[in-house]
């Protein structure tokens, strides 16, 4: 299996190098650069850690006849069932089993996404390693005393993209276009928190009330095109009860709030990985240092939700994901948290990403982190020029600065002494 990883990476690298050699917003160094060593460095992500604990006998994964290892794995990885998002476009290496009647379920937290296809031979995993970016695994859905998560390279063929992942192994969140025939692989375009709802979720089920028209709940595969959309503007889908056979799925929802959070987290994770990689391969040249500063600027913009598509109406989730997500911390002495959702004007109440607390952020090389903190301070202090920052109100900047200073000690330490 791992030999296939090396072949897949080599093919991706060749295509990427030709396509993006002159671009400054995409990682272009070899993946086997000593500072990266993607295929040879042992990963330390959540799945790799769980794999070792299972092998050592510290954790026993339970097998269920209906869902295999799904429930046990989610529990071991601290992934909540309420995060379930259902995608029915054939965008997996198990694509032939995916349809509107048998969607793939995705479950996620800040550091891992788990894919479950009912009746499929494998569970799928995309884990965010703090240094390596996204690492992919498969777990056979067959009972055993010590099941093994096997690292896979097949997913890299799609999950390394100059256009969608900044040239690093990353997450993809696609809005897929209808396929011309049953043999055609799904095509489409990536969406994130900057995308209008009118561009999002083609090929996905969406439950809850998005408050605006979107592309979800509509058929995209040739065999489904005669079906009617499940929702129409003004008539949201509260759950999938009665719409599909829900046997094996952990909830009857594909929650709109979970989908919104996942859209932000996808882009944020990829940009953090790219910044880390740029800093790890950088030499003292002006060009290399400019690439690090450019990557840091992109990270700051995403942290602060710059360019976020504003909500045109309130959004209401359906699964309980929003409540569970907002209940997490850390919180400052006023009880404020960067995980508090707004869902009236925008996604977050305080426009700064909770991903600043992630292991990937904390593992950034010192020069990369210093560049992010310096730019964050300038933007939040109103010293960074650019019309794109005008959407950050004075009250928002003040609140974010206070929350970060109180909950991120390293950021507080980076502040000039007179500003603390």
ROPA-242857 format. One line per 3 residues: number of its first residue (from 1); their letters; for each residue x, y, z of C-alpha. Coordinates in nm, 4 decimals. Each point is the difference from the previous one (the first is absolute). Layout:
% residues N
NUM = a = X Y Z; ...
//
This chain:
% residues 420
1 = xxx = 0.0000 0.0000 0.0000; 0.2698 0.2488 0.0984; 0.1802 -0.0482 -0.3330
4 = xxx = -0.3153 0.1342 -0.1611; 0.0382 0.3106 0.2163; 0.3448 0.0672 -0.1439
7 = xxx = -0.1220 -0.0508 -0.3569; -0.3003 0.2249 0.0539; 0.2091 0.2747 0.1590
10 = xxx = 0.2566 -0.0119 -0.2807; -0.2705 0.0368 -0.2618; -0.1641 0.2878 0.1849
13 = xxx = 0.3321 0.1780 0.0489; 0.0854 -0.0178 -0.3668; -0.3321 0.1486 -0.1038
16 = xxx = 0.0085 0.2642 0.2731; 0.3550 0.1134 -0.0773; -0.0825 0.0543 -0.3661
19 = xxx = -0.3240 0.1826 0.0723; 0.0981 0.2345 0.2821; 0.3755 0.0557 -0.0247
22 = xxx = -0.0422 0.3765 -0.0122; -0.2831 0.0425 0.2500; 0.0612 0.1566 0.3395
25 = xxx = -0.3272 -0.1113 0.1625; 0.0629 -0.3734 -0.0437; 0.2615 -0.2253 0.1601
28 = xxx = 0.2401 -0.1134 -0.2743; 0.2964 -0.1676 0.1740; 0.0308 -0.3817 -0.0150
31 = xxx = -0.1965 -0.1956 0.2582; 0.3180 -0.1958 0.0772; 0.1904 0.3170 0.0932
34 = xxx = 0.1779 -0.0721 0.3342; -0.2127 0.2655 0.1686; -0.3195 -0.1806 -0.1063
37 = xxx = 0.0694 -0.3690 -0.0707; -0.3715 -0.0670 -0.0428; 0.0315 -0.3645 -0.1005
40 = xxx = 0.2786 -0.0982 0.2401; -0.0744 0.1857 0.3236; -0.2163 -0.2040 0.2411
43 = xxx = -0.3241 0.1957 0.0541; -0.1168 0.1074 0.3452; -0.3635 0.0838 -0.0786
46 = xxx = -0.2990 -0.1268 0.1975; -0.0409 -0.3120 -0.2142; 0.3700 -0.0884 0.0221
49 = xxx = -0.0174 0.0320 0.3787; -0.3132 -0.2137 0.0180; 0.1649 -0.2582 -0.2253
52 = xxx = 0.2869 -0.0340 0.2463; -0.2348 -0.0249 0.2981; -0.2005 -0.2759 -0.1687
55 = xxx = 0.3194 -0.1876 -0.0922; 0.1270 0.0333 0.3587; -0.3270 -0.1293 0.1424
58 = xxx = -0.0856 0.3289 0.1740; -0.3188 0.0446 -0.2056; -0.2399 -0.2672 -0.1234
61 = xxx = -0.2204 0.0947 -0.2957; -0.3473 -0.1543 0.0055; -0.1507 -0.1383 -0.3191
64 = xxx = -0.3704 0.0488 -0.0672; -0.1728 -0.2153 -0.2645; -0.1780 0.3046 -0.1429
67 = xxx = 0.2642 0.2750 0.0090; 0.3226 -0.1940 0.0503; 0.2549 0.1944 0.2033
70 = xxx = -0.1650 0.3383 -0.0608; -0.1483 0.0720 0.3442; 0.3027 -0.1321 0.1860
73 = xxx = 0.2446 0.1974 -0.2157; -0.1946 0.3252 0.0379; 0.0000 -0.0444 0.3753
76 = xxx = 0.3747 -0.0703 0.0050; 0.0709 0.3081 -0.2163; -0.2431 0.2279 0.1934
79 = xxx = -0.2101 0.0653 -0.3104; -0.3652 0.0802 0.0695; -0.2766 -0.1731 -0.2020
82 = xxx = -0.1771 0.3392 -0.0255; 0.2696 0.1091 -0.2456; -0.1421 -0.2388 -0.2605
85 = xxx = -0.0070 0.1427 -0.3524; -0.1334 -0.2125 -0.2850; 0.1441 0.0244 -0.3504
88 = xxx = -0.1470 -0.1979 -0.2894; 0.2293 0.1062 -0.2832; 0.2442 -0.2808 -0.0929
91 = xxx = 0.3147 0.1687 0.1361; 0.1721 -0.2837 0.1833; 0.2070 -0.3025 -0.0972
94 = xxx = -0.3175 -0.1886 0.0987; -0.2021 0.2146 -0.2416; -0.1885 -0.2872 -0.1644
97 = xxx = -0.1878 -0.0623 0.3242; -0.1048 0.3647 0.0504; -0.3359 0.1360 -0.1159
100 = xxx = -0.2910 0.2085 0.1229; -0.1386 -0.3150 0.1601; 0.3368 -0.0930 0.1505
103 = xxx = 0.1900 0.3224 0.0784; 0.3447 0.0073 0.1568; -0.0092 0.1270 0.3577
106 = xxx = 0.2781 0.2296 0.1185; 0.0686 0.0583 0.3690; 0.2628 0.2492 0.1114
109 = xxx = 0.1693 0.1975 0.2730; 0.2825 0.2550 -0.0217; 0.2605 -0.2597 -0.0972
112 = xxx = -0.1603 -0.2934 -0.1827; -0.2812 -0.0914 -0.2391; -0.1476 -0.3510 -0.0089
115 = xxx = -0.1833 -0.1320 -0.3060; -0.2599 -0.2781 0.0233; -0.1674 -0.1569 -0.3031
118 = xxx = -0.2715 -0.2477 0.0859; 0.0958 -0.3432 -0.1296; 0.3541 0.1051 -0.0962
121 = xxx = 0.3079 -0.2065 0.0878; 0.1879 0.2865 0.1682; -0.0374 0.2975 0.2289
124 = xxx = 0.1844 0.3040 -0.1375; 0.2060 0.2472 0.2010; 0.1590 0.3373 -0.0785
127 = xxx = 0.2037 0.1078 0.3017; 0.1726 0.3369 0.0382; 0.3575 -0.0615 0.1085
130 = xxx = 0.1579 0.3021 0.1682; 0.3018 -0.0111 -0.2340; -0.0980 -0.2160 -0.2950
133 = xxx = -0.3361 0.1387 -0.1009; -0.2853 -0.2404 -0.0676; 0.0894 -0.3689 0.0193
136 = xxx = -0.2436 -0.2583 -0.1377; -0.0855 -0.3411 0.1424; -0.2388 -0.2897 -0.0530
139 = xxx = -0.1297 -0.2439 0.2612; -0.1431 -0.3290 -0.1226; -0.3555 -0.0586 0.1196
142 = xxx = 0.0668 -0.3583 0.1048; 0.0054 -0.1170 0.3618; 0.3378 -0.0629 0.1575
145 = xxx = 0.1788 0.0232 0.3328; 0.2348 0.2809 -0.1080; -0.1275 0.1710 -0.3170
148 = xxx = 0.2609 0.2141 -0.1758; -0.0328 0.3450 -0.1548; 0.1952 -0.0228 -0.3275
151 = xxx = 0.1455 0.3164 -0.1512; -0.1137 0.0505 -0.3592; 0.1283 0.2052 -0.2908
154 = xxx = -0.2965 -0.0382 -0.2350; -0.1734 0.3092 0.1356; 0.3015 0.2217 -0.0816
157 = xxx = -0.0854 -0.0140 -0.3688; -0.2875 0.2390 0.0738; 0.1009 0.1422 0.3378
160 = xxx = 0.3156 0.1756 -0.1236; -0.1129 0.2898 -0.2145; 0.1538 0.3362 -0.0813
163 = xxx = -0.3475 0.1485 -0.0360; -0.1755 -0.1544 0.2999; 0.2626 -0.1012 0.2611
166 = xxx = 0.2840 0.2497 -0.0612; 0.2209 -0.2807 -0.1301; 0.0112 -0.2011 0.3229
169 = xxx = -0.1848 -0.3193 0.1069; -0.3220 0.1549 0.1234; -0.3723 -0.0161 0.0438
172 = xxx = -0.2475 0.0520 -0.2832; -0.3590 0.1183 0.0334; -0.1578 -0.0098 -0.3441
175 = xxx = -0.3262 0.1148 -0.1451; -0.0391 -0.2573 -0.2759; -0.1537 0.0411 -0.3412
178 = xxx = -0.2434 -0.2486 -0.1565; 0.1871 -0.2817 -0.1751; -0.0614 -0.0460 -0.3746
181 = xxx = -0.0052 -0.3821 0.0308; 0.0418 -0.2725 0.2595; 0.3660 -0.0603 -0.0894
184 = xxx = 0.1082 0.3618 0.0430; 0.1695 0.0934 0.3268; -0.1578 0.2858 0.1891
187 = xxx = 0.1229 0.3477 -0.0886; -0.0637 0.3266 0.1715; 0.1615 0.2791 0.1963
190 = xxx = 0.1210 0.0588 0.3546; -0.2012 0.2152 0.2378; 0.0869 0.1548 0.3335
193 = xxx = -0.1273 0.2667 0.2380; 0.0466 0.2647 -0.2706; -0.2452 -0.1755 -0.2336
196 = xxx = -0.3611 0.1119 -0.0319; -0.2598 -0.2547 0.1044; -0.1195 0.0018 -0.3609
199 = xxx = 0.3315 -0.1694 -0.0903; 0.0163 -0.2498 0.2856; -0.0876 -0.3627 0.0670
202 = xxx = -0.0829 -0.1400 -0.3409; 0.0249 -0.3745 0.0557; -0.0716 0.0311 0.3741
205 = xxx = -0.3014 -0.0429 0.2200; -0.0728 0.3109 0.2077; -0.2308 -0.0061 0.3030
208 = xxx = -0.0995 0.2871 0.2229; -0.0868 0.3441 -0.1302; 0.2756 0.1765 -0.2010
211 = xxx = -0.2257 0.3026 -0.0410; 0.0922 0.0309 -0.3683; -0.0084 -0.2079 -0.3210
214 = xxx = 0.2877 -0.2446 -0.0518; 0.0933 -0.2885 -0.2309; -0.0458 -0.2833 0.2477
217 = xxx = -0.2588 -0.2793 0.0003; -0.0054 -0.0162 -0.3816; 0.1077 -0.2977 -0.2118
220 = xxx = 0.3388 0.0132 -0.1756; 0.0442 -0.3578 -0.1289; -0.1571 -0.1287 -0.3249
223 = xxx = -0.2048 -0.2659 0.1777; -0.1514 0.2579 0.2357; -0.0709 0.2855 -0.2396
226 = xxx = -0.3672 -0.0908 -0.0321; -0.0465 0.0552 0.3739; -0.1420 0.3234 0.1281
229 = xxx = 0.2012 0.2217 0.2368; -0.0892 -0.0691 0.3615; -0.0254 0.3675 0.0850
232 = xxx = -0.1118 0.3204 -0.1609; 0.0752 0.3590 0.1062; -0.1929 0.0805 0.3133
235 = xxx = -0.0589 -0.3670 0.0837; 0.3133 -0.1335 0.1723; 0.0549 -0.3659 0.0852
238 = xxx = -0.0104 -0.0515 0.3758; 0.1314 -0.3572 -0.0172; 0.0349 -0.2923 -0.2404
241 = xxx = -0.2650 -0.2092 0.1725; -0.2144 -0.1488 -0.2756; 0.2268 0.1299 -0.2754
244 = xxx = 0.2541 -0.2845 -0.0006; 0.0573 -0.3255 0.1856; 0.1935 0.1129 0.3082
247 = xxx = 0.1071 -0.3443 0.1207; 0.3659 0.0195 0.1036; 0.0187 0.3796 0.0219
250 = xxx = 0.0585 0.1437 0.3443; -0.2445 0.2894 -0.0360; -0.2728 0.0960 -0.2502
253 = xxx = 0.1771 0.3298 -0.0732; 0.2514 0.1616 -0.2319; 0.0194 0.3157 0.2031
256 = xxx = 0.0419 0.3359 -0.1739; 0.2009 0.1454 0.2892; 0.2377 -0.2972 -0.0032
259 = xxx = 0.0424 0.0533 -0.3747; 0.0772 0.3696 0.0530; 0.2599 -0.0724 0.2686
262 = xxx = 0.1565 -0.2698 -0.2190; 0.0262 0.2471 -0.2901; 0.2035 0.2425 0.2093
265 = xxx = 0.2099 -0.2696 0.1624; 0.0903 -0.1544 -0.3368; 0.1585 0.3194 -0.1303
268 = xxx = 0.1583 0.0907 0.3341; 0.1664 -0.3410 0.0374; 0.1470 0.0133 -0.3498
271 = xxx = 0.1379 0.3514 0.0439; 0.1612 -0.0875 0.3338; 0.1668 -0.3035 -0.1547
274 = xxx = 0.1293 0.2018 -0.2938; 0.1456 0.2654 0.2324; 0.1754 -0.2650 0.2061
277 = xxx = 0.1451 -0.1612 -0.3101; 0.1162 0.3299 -0.1500; 0.1810 0.0869 0.3230
280 = xxx = 0.1604 -0.3435 0.0307; 0.1528 0.0127 -0.3489; 0.0865 0.3732 0.0006
283 = xxx = 0.3590 0.1145 -0.0289; 0.1274 0.3533 0.0614; -0.0823 0.1198 -0.3516
286 = xxx = -0.2364 0.2905 -0.0502; -0.2241 -0.2174 -0.2170; -0.0367 -0.2720 0.2638
289 = xxx = -0.0659 0.2511 0.2764; -0.2615 0.1749 -0.2154; -0.1778 -0.3330 -0.0487
292 = xxx = -0.0155 -0.0485 0.3779; -0.1391 0.3514 0.0517; -0.2560 -0.0528 -0.2750
295 = xxx = -0.1133 -0.3305 0.1497; -0.0239 0.1631 0.3444; -0.2159 0.2794 -0.1436
298 = xxx = -0.2349 -0.2593 -0.1520; -0.0247 -0.1761 0.3363; -0.0848 0.3246 0.1799
301 = xxx = -0.2679 0.0864 -0.2538; -0.1606 -0.3397 0.0486; 0.0342 0.0178 0.3791
304 = xxx = -0.1910 0.3285 -0.0064; -0.2594 -0.1186 -0.2531; 0.0980 0.2702 -0.2476
307 = xxx = -0.2234 -0.0184 -0.3057; -0.2657 -0.2087 0.1757; -0.3270 -0.0140 -0.1915
310 = xxx = -0.2521 0.1756 0.2267; -0.3150 -0.1830 0.0991; -0.3170 0.1402 -0.1522
313 = xxx = -0.2237 -0.1609 0.2641; 0.0457 -0.1869 0.3286; 0.1202 -0.3607 -0.0185
316 = xxx = -0.1438 -0.2734 0.2216; 0.1632 -0.3397 0.0478; -0.1901 -0.3208 0.0636
319 = xxx = 0.2310 -0.2567 0.1612; 0.1250 0.1685 0.3168; 0.3424 0.0561 -0.1558
322 = xxx = -0.0180 0.3780 0.0448; -0.0694 -0.0243 0.3714; 0.2751 -0.2575 0.0613
325 = xxx = 0.2536 0.1935 -0.2061; -0.0709 0.3324 0.1728; 0.0256 -0.1566 0.3458
328 = xxx = 0.3732 -0.0600 -0.0444; 0.2713 0.2397 0.1144; 0.2369 0.1376 0.0948
331 = xxx = -0.1720 0.3082 0.1395; 0.1252 0.3320 0.1278; -0.0980 0.1513 0.3361
334 = xxx = -0.3140 0.1448 -0.1613; -0.1090 -0.3471 -0.1131; 0.0706 0.0680 -0.3678
337 = xxx = 0.1241 -0.2728 -0.2348; 0.1180 -0.0081 -0.3615; -0.2323 -0.2986 -0.0459
340 = xxx = -0.3156 0.2018 0.0608; -0.2162 -0.0045 -0.3099; -0.1938 0.2981 -0.1304
343 = xxx = -0.2104 -0.1439 -0.2880; -0.1893 0.3256 -0.0528; 0.2500 0.2174 -0.1884
346 = xxx = 0.2931 -0.2395 -0.0319; 0.1304 -0.3337 0.1240; 0.1859 0.1021 0.3186
349 = xxx = -0.0973 0.2538 0.2647; 0.3624 0.1121 0.0327; 0.1747 -0.0051 -0.3396
352 = xxx = 0.3150 -0.1927 0.0816; 0.0400 -0.3709 -0.0622; 0.0126 -0.2559 0.2810
355 = xxx = 0.2662 -0.1736 -0.2136; 0.2542 0.2352 0.1579; -0.0136 -0.2469 0.2935
358 = xxx = 0.0717 -0.3025 -0.2218; 0.3058 -0.2240 0.0173; 0.0799 0.0993 -0.3573
361 = xxx = 0.0158 0.3657 0.0947; 0.2057 -0.0697 0.3103; 0.2466 -0.2089 -0.2058
364 = xxx = 0.0752 0.2829 -0.2454; 0.3717 0.0864 -0.0150; 0.0863 0.3072 0.2111
367 = xxx = 0.0503 0.2318 -0.2996; -0.3395 -0.0968 -0.1414; -0.1790 0.0506 0.3301
370 = xxx = 0.1744 0.3321 0.0556; -0.1149 0.1181 -0.3442; -0.3600 -0.0971 0.0790
373 = xxx = 0.0006 0.1680 0.3419; 0.1560 0.3179 -0.1369; -0.2571 0.0309 -0.2764
376 = xxx = -0.2850 -0.0876 0.2364; 0.1057 0.2805 0.2326; 0.0192 0.2485 -0.2874
379 = xxx = -0.3412 -0.0936 -0.1374; -0.1708 -0.0038 0.3395; 0.1628 0.3336 0.0881
382 = xxx = -0.1169 0.1560 -0.3282; 0.3578 0.0478 -0.1247; -0.0130 -0.2370 -0.2973
385 = xxx = -0.1130 0.1834 -0.3145; -0.2489 -0.1478 -0.2431; -0.3712 0.0396 -0.0667
388 = xxx = -0.0592 -0.3704 0.0646; 0.0394 0.0597 0.3745; -0.2725 0.2639 0.0182
391 = xxx = -0.2578 -0.2695 0.0755; 0.1672 -0.0504 0.3385; -0.1736 0.2470 0.2283
394 = xxx = 0.1801 0.1712 0.2854; -0.2082 -0.2024 0.2474; 0.0897 -0.3263 -0.1754
397 = xxx = 0.3721 0.0825 -0.0040; -0.0049 0.0939 0.3673; -0.1880 -0.3161 0.1024
400 = xxx = 0.2252 -0.2317 -0.2018; 0.3141 0.1663 0.1345; -0.1250 -0.0358 0.3580
403 = xxx = -0.1039 -0.3644 -0.0444; 0.3298 -0.0955 -0.1637; 0.2036 0.1792 0.2655
406 = xxx = -0.1907 -0.1838 0.2734; -0.0144 -0.3481 -0.1555; 0.3156 -0.0294 -0.2124
409 = xxx = 0.2994 0.0607 0.2307; 0.2496 -0.0118 -0.2859; -0.1880 0.2755 -0.1812
412 = xxx = -0.0149 0.2070 0.3181; 0.3763 -0.0409 0.0405; 0.0533 0.1244 -0.3554
415 = xxx = -0.1720 0.3307 0.0793; 0.2186 0.3065 0.0629; 0.0260 0.0492 0.3765
418 = xxx = -0.1810 0.3312 -0.0086; -0.3013 -0.1644 -0.1691; -0.0434 -0.2838 0.2530
//
